[in-house]
């Protein structure tokens, strides 16, 4: 086989990219139970994303408390717990596998590939990960909030390769183009593939790299299998 490992992005790839409208509704719910101004809370939640995704906050509670302090509000403990629960529940719903994701991962493993994942995410994802159906199917998982690195930093891709025991050139990377991830993967020597599902509203999702991408593209996770079959037959991507 030309490739030994397939490394996937999470949001927008193995699971749907969350809707900005739904996310905004969740932030309003959190702000309401915390008795903080919704506009200020939403603004600061967005502004603290990089801190959240690189582990500057130990957990959702710390992030929420930080914002409340900045807004000069001290919520009751039960209100803080409820706000955290709203956020964690939203993340849990967001981790629902796409219809073809689990079947495709299983098939790739049966065909001899090892599977990795790199995700720019906050602490809720590693908290919930062991209980997802993905956990037993993915051999190496790299969460940005755990390793304190975000895509497209070359180190996060190399770390995944090290955990999988392969060279970057032996990896196919599949993602929806968030965080310039495809460019980052290509720069370290991985072969990158854009996934662009037809039903997803790209104007309502976090996408940066997708519109400028001129490389290989699939419209569903299951198409990765056919792409690999073609590569193994023809010898090139």
N, C-alpha and C positions, 0 to 999 in steps of 0.2 A: 504494500500500500504506500502511496505517496505521502500520506499523512498518518501520524500515529495518534494524534489527539485532536479533539474538537472542543474548543473553548467557547462558551456561550455567554452573552450578556443576559441579564435577568429581565428587567422591566422593558417592555416593548419587544421582547424576544421570546422568552419561555413563558412569560405572563404578559397580559395586556399592559400597555403603558397607561397609568392612571389618568383619568380625565381631570383637567385643570378645574373644570366647574365643580366636580365632586370634591376635589381637594379644597377648593375655596369654601365649600359648604361645611366641610369638616373643621376648617380653621374657625369659621364663624361659631360653630357649636362649642369648640374649645374655649373661644373668647367669652361666650355667653356664660358658661359655667364658672369661669375664672373672674367674671365681672371686670373685664378689661376692654378697652376700645377695640372693636373688631378690625378696623383699618390698621391701627398701630400694631396689633398682634400679628396680623397677616404679613405686614411689611417686615417685621423683625423675624418672623419665621422664615421668610425667604432670604433675608440677609444673613441668617445664621446657618444656611444650608451647608456651606463649605466646612464650617466648624463641626456641624452635626455629622457630615459624611467623612470627616477625617478623625473622628474620635475625640474631639476637644471636650465634648460632653459625655459623661459616662453612660448616660441613658436619657430617655425621653423626659423623665422628671427633672433632671438637671437643666436640660435645654429650656423646658417650660418655666422653671423657676427663674432662670436667668432673664428671660424675656419679661416676666412679671416684675422683677426687680428694676429693669430698665424702664418699665412703664409706671414704676412707683406704686405697685399694687402688691399686697401680701395676701394671697388667697388662703382660705381655710384648707386644712389638710385633705378633707374629704372632696373639696372642689378640685384640688390638684390631682388627686387620684382619679377622679372622674375624667378630667381632661386628658390624662395619660391614657386611660382606658379607651377613650374615643379615638385617639391617634393609633393605638395598637390594634384596635378592632378594624380600623380602616386599612392598616397595613396587612392584616390577616386576610381580609377580603381581596386585597390586591394581589395576593400570592396564589390565586387560583390558576392552575396550569391552563394554558391554551389547549384546545381540544386535541391537537396532534402532538403535543409536547412530550408527554410521558411515553407514548407509543414509539415516537422517534428516538428518544434517548435509549429505550430498551433495545430497539433494533440496532442502533449504532454500537452499543455494547456487545450485542450478539455477533456483530460483524468484526469485532476485535479492536474497536477504538476505545481509548480512554477519554473520559469526559471531565472538563473543567468548567468553572464559572468565575467570572469577574463582575462584581456589581458595585457601582457607586451607590451607597445606601447608608441609612442611619441605623441606630442600634436595634430598632424593632425587628429588622430582618434577621440578623443572627440569633436574636432571642426566639423568634418563631420558627426558624429554619428546621430544627430537628423534627418538628411535627409535620412538616410538609412532605408530600409524596416525592419531592425531588431528592430529599436527603440521601436515600440509599442508592440513587442512580448517578450521583455526581461524585467523582473520585477526589477532586480538589476544589475547594471553595475559597475564593479570596474576596472578602468584604472590605471595602475602603475604610469603613469606620473602625475595623479591627487592625488593619495594617497601617493605617494613617497615611494612605496614599490614594490619589484619585486618578482615573483615566483623564488625559492620555499620558500620564507619567510612565516612562518606559519601565520603571522598576516594578510597577504592579503587574505588567504582562510577564516580565522575567520571573517574578515570584511565582506566578501560576505555572509557568513552564518548569521551574525547579520542583515544585510540589508534584507535578505530573511525571517528572523524570524524562522530559523531552527537550529538544532544542526548539526555539521559536519557528524555525523553518519547517519543522515537522507538525506544526499546528495550523488548523483552520480556525479562524475567529469569526463568529457570527453575532452581529448586533444590529440595532436599529439606528445607529448613528449618533446617539446621544454623547455628549461630552467629548466630541472629536475622537471617539473610541476607535473608529475604523482606521483613521490616519495614524493614531498611536500604535495600533496593532501592526500596521504595515511597516512602520518605521523600525520596529524591533525585529522584523523578519518574518512575522506571521503573514498568512495569506487571509485577507479579510473579505467577508461577504456581508452585504447589506440585506437585512430582512425588512420588507415593506409590505405589511398586510393591507389588503385593499379596503377592509372595513374600518380601519382606524383613521380618525380625523387628525391628520398631521398638524393642522393649525391649532389643535387642542391638546398637543402633547409636547413633551420636552425633546425636541430634535434639533441638532446643530449640523451634523456631518452629512445627513441624508441627502439634502437637495443638491449638494455639490459632488456627490459620489458618482464616479464613472466606472467602478469595478463591478464584479459579479453581484447579482441581486436575486433574491428568492422572495416569494410572496407568502410562504408558509414554512413552518419549521420542518415539516415532512419533506419539503423539496431539497433539504440538505442531503438526504440520502441519495437522491437521484443525481445531485451535483457531484457528490463523491464518486458515484459509480462512473459518471462520465469522465472525471479526472483520472481515475484509476485505469480506465480504458484508453483514454487519449494521451495521458501523461502530462497534462497541463490544465491550469485553471482558466 
